[in-house]
């Protein structure tokens, strides 16, 4: 049996990563109107995934900080999926 020839392939990725993760999270939450959505004393769950999400800790921390700034009470829950 004759096998096909192999070809070397190089994959290149665009450099479009977010450098200021916390700043981006906070600006997106502001654009979504977080200050009107979160009520003082409101408890808000933040799901923590077991999947490989880059910088999930930084994203959750920035989100929690925004909720606290709105006088909300964030807490972490495990999200399986």
PyMOL commands that set and color helices and strands:
alter all, ss='L'
color gray80, all
select helices_A, chain A and resi 21-31+34-37+56-69
alter helices_A, ss='H'
color red, helices_A
select strands_A, chain A and resi 43-49+73-79
alter strands_A, ss='S'
color yellow, strands_A
deselect
rebuild
show_as cartoon
